[in-house]
Amino acid sequence: MPSVARNKTSRLDARITPELQQQLRRVAEVQGRSVSDYVTATLRSAVQRDIAEMEVIRLSREASERFAATLIDPPDLAPAMQRAFEHHRRLVVKPA
C-alpha cells in the first residue's frame, strides 16, 4: 500500500524492544517504504479492523433465529414499559 501525502499533524511515540525495531526495519525495507509509513499503514489497517469488529454483532444461528422471530412477533410490553411510553407521549408528543 503506497503512502499517501497528507497533512500529518499528530505524532505517536512508542517504546518497543530492539528486536521489534529490527523486524520493523526489515519488513519496511522489503516492502520499499519507510518504517514510519509501514507502521502507519499497519496501524491504520488494525484500527479499521478493530472498529469493524466492534460495530458488528455476531450471533449464533440459534440466537439469530430467535432474534428474527422476536422482531417478527414481539412479546407484549411489560406494564412498566407501557406506563413509560404513555408518560413519554404526554411529555413529548404534541396533540394533533
C-alpha positions as CSV (number, residue, x, y, z in Angstrom):
1,M,0.0,0.0,0.0
2,P,1.7,3.2,-1.1
3,S,1.9,6.0,1.3
4,V,-0.4,9.0,0.7
5,A,0.8,12.5,1.2
6,R,-1.5,14.1,3.8
7,N,-1.3,16.9,6.3
8,K,0.1,15.0,9.2
9,T,-0.1,16.9,12.4
10,S,-0.1,14.3,15.1
11,R,2.7,12.2,16.4
12,L,2.8,8.8,18.1
13,D,5.7,7.7,20.3
14,A,6.0,4.1,21.5
15,R,8.6,2.2,23.4
16,I,9.5,-1.1,21.7
17,T,12.1,-3.8,22.0
18,P,15.2,-3.7,19.9
19,E,14.1,-6.9,18.3
20,L,10.8,-5.4,17.2
21,Q,12.6,-2.3,15.9
22,Q,14.8,-4.6,13.8
23,Q,11.8,-6.5,12.5
24,L,10.0,-3.3,11.6
25,R,13.1,-2.1,9.7
26,R,13.4,-5.4,7.9
27,V,9.8,-5.6,6.7
28,A,9.7,-1.9,5.7
29,E,12.8,-2.3,3.7
30,V,11.5,-5.4,1.9
31,Q,8.3,-3.5,1.1
32,G,10.3,-0.5,-0.1
33,R,8.9,2.0,2.4
34,S,10.0,3.8,5.5
35,V,9.4,2.4,8.9
36,S,7.0,5.3,9.6
37,D,5.0,4.5,6.5
38,Y,4.9,0.8,7.3
39,V,3.8,1.4,10.9
40,T,1.2,3.9,9.9
41,A,-0.3,1.7,7.2
42,T,-0.3,-1.4,9.5
43,L,-1.8,0.6,12.4
44,R,-4.5,2.0,10.2
45,S,-5.5,-1.5,9.0
46,A,-5.6,-2.8,12.5
47,V,-7.7,0.1,13.8
48,Q,-10.2,-0.2,10.9
49,R,-10.4,-4.0,11.5
50,D,-11.0,-3.5,15.3
51,I,-13.6,-0.8,14.7
52,A,-15.4,-3.0,12.2
53,E,-15.4,-5.9,14.7
54,M,-16.8,-3.7,17.5
55,E,-19.6,-2.4,15.2
56,V,-20.8,-5.9,14.1
57,I,-22.9,-8.1,16.3
58,R,-22.3,-11.7,15.7
59,L,-25.0,-14.2,16.7
60,S,-25.1,-18.0,16.5
61,R,-27.7,-19.4,14.2
62,E,-30.0,-20.2,17.0
63,A,-29.7,-16.7,18.5
64,S,-30.1,-15.2,15.1
65,E,-33.3,-17.1,14.5
66,R,-34.7,-16.1,18.0
67,F,-33.8,-12.5,17.3
68,A,-35.6,-12.6,13.9
69,A,-38.6,-14.3,15.5
70,T,-38.9,-11.7,18.2
71,L,-38.7,-8.9,15.6
72,I,-41.5,-10.5,13.6
73,D,-43.7,-11.3,16.6
74,P,-42.6,-9.1,19.5
75,P,-43.8,-10.0,23.0
76,D,-46.3,-7.8,24.8
77,L,-44.9,-4.8,26.6
78,A,-44.5,-5.1,30.3
79,P,-46.8,-2.8,32.3
80,A,-43.9,-0.6,33.4
81,M,-42.9,-0.1,29.7
82,Q,-46.4,0.7,28.8
83,R,-46.5,3.4,31.5
84,A,-43.2,4.7,30.3
85,F,-44.5,5.1,26.8
86,E,-47.6,6.9,28.0
87,H,-45.5,9.2,30.1
88,H,-43.2,9.9,27.2
89,R,-46.2,10.7,24.9
90,R,-47.6,13.1,27.5
91,L,-44.3,14.9,27.8
92,V,-43.0,14.9,24.2
93,V,-45.7,14.3,21.7
94,K,-47.8,17.4,20.8
95,P,-51.6,16.9,20.4
96,A,-52.7,16.9,16.8
